[in-house]
């Protein structure tokens, strides 16, 4: 393995470890989704860049297509998970809940 792609892949792996630590350490589901929804995709993009530089050719193209798919679909998926947790978590766990107020106005 070449030096530059190896360093880039190690940086991506370190970001992935940081995301995993965030998933374990954070207490609220919102903070956990934030760790998973921000650091993990960035780690994938960095690792894909390093792997694309190392492999080149059609493998790099396939990694680029996977990266575009991740960037396009991840925000929607994380948003749906946030909403599902918000709707199913009992009690007043938020100081300010604009979504509950908006739904109360909308659905009565």
C-alpha positions as CSV (number, residue, x, y, z in Angstrom):
1,X,0.0,0.0,0.0
2,X,1.2,3.5,-0.8
3,X,1.9,5.9,2.0
4,X,-0.6,8.7,1.2
5,X,-3.6,6.4,0.7
6,X,-2.6,4.5,3.9
7,X,-2.5,7.6,5.9
8,X,-5.9,8.8,4.5
9,X,-7.4,5.4,5.4
10,X,-6.0,5.5,8.9
11,X,-7.5,9.0,9.4
12,X,-10.9,7.6,8.3
13,X,-10.5,4.7,10.6
14,X,-9.7,7.1,13.5
15,X,-12.9,9.1,12.7
16,X,-14.9,5.9,12.7
17,X,-13.5,5.0,16.2
18,X,-14.4,8.5,17.4
19,X,-18.0,8.0,16.1
20,X,-18.2,4.6,17.9
21,X,-17.0,6.2,21.1
22,X,-19.7,8.8,20.7
23,X,-22.3,6.1,20.3
24,X,-21.3,4.5,23.5
25,X,-20.7,7.6,25.6
26,X,-23.6,9.8,24.7
27,X,-26.7,9.4,26.8
28,X,-29.6,10.7,24.7
29,X,-30.6,9.1,21.5
30,X,-30.4,12.4,19.8
31,X,-26.7,12.8,20.6
32,X,-26.1,9.2,19.5
33,X,-27.8,9.8,16.2
34,X,-25.7,12.9,15.8
35,X,-22.5,11.0,16.3
36,X,-23.6,8.3,13.9
37,X,-25.0,10.6,11.4
38,X,-22.1,13.0,11.2
39,X,-18.8,11.2,12.0
40,X,-19.5,7.9,10.4
41,X,-20.3,9.2,6.9
42,X,-17.3,11.5,7.0
43,X,-15.2,8.5,7.9
44,X,-16.6,6.5,5.0
45,X,-15.9,9.3,2.6
46,X,-12.3,9.6,3.8
47,X,-11.7,5.9,3.7
48,X,-13.3,5.7,0.2
49,X,-11.0,8.5,-0.9
50,X,-7.9,6.6,0.3
51,X,-9.1,3.3,-1.1
52,X,-9.9,5.0,-4.5
53,X,-6.5,6.5,-4.6
54,X,-4.9,3.1,-3.9
55,X,-7.0,1.0,-6.3
56,X,-7.7,3.5,-9.0
57,X,-9.7,2.8,-12.2
58,X,-13.2,1.4,-11.9
59,X,-12.9,0.6,-8.2
60,X,-12.5,4.4,-7.6
61,X,-15.6,5.0,-9.7
62,X,-17.6,2.5,-7.7
63,X,-16.5,4.1,-4.5
64,X,-17.5,7.5,-5.8
65,X,-21.0,6.2,-6.7
66,X,-21.3,4.7,-3.2
67,X,-20.2,8.0,-1.6
68,X,-22.8,10.0,-3.7
69,X,-25.5,7.5,-2.6
70,X,-24.5,7.8,1.0
71,X,-24.5,11.6,0.9
72,X,-27.9,11.8,-0.8
73,X,-29.7,9.2,1.4
74,X,-28.2,9.7,4.8
75,X,-29.8,13.0,5.9
76,X,-33.3,11.6,5.1
77,X,-32.6,8.3,7.1
78,X,-31.2,10.1,10.1
79,X,-34.2,12.6,10.0
80,X,-36.6,9.7,10.0
81,X,-34.9,8.1,12.9
82,X,-34.9,11.3,14.9
83,X,-38.6,11.7,14.3
84,X,-39.3,8.1,15.3
85,X,-37.5,8.5,18.5
86,X,-39.2,11.8,19.2
87,X,-42.6,10.3,18.7
88,X,-42.0,7.2,20.7
89,X,-39.9,8.5,23.6
90,X,-42.2,9.0,26.6
91,X,-42.0,12.1,28.9
92,X,-40.7,15.5,28.7
93,X,-37.1,14.9,27.7
94,X,-36.6,18.1,25.9
95,X,-36.5,21.7,27.2
96,X,-37.8,23.1,24.0
97,X,-40.0,21.0,21.8
98,X,-41.0,23.0,18.7
99,X,-42.1,19.8,16.9
100,X,-44.7,18.9,19.6
101,X,-46.1,22.4,19.5
102,X,-46.3,22.4,15.7
103,X,-48.0,19.0,15.7
104,X,-50.4,20.1,18.4
105,X,-51.5,23.1,16.3
106,X,-51.7,21.0,13.2
107,X,-53.6,18.0,14.6
108,X,-55.5,19.7,17.4
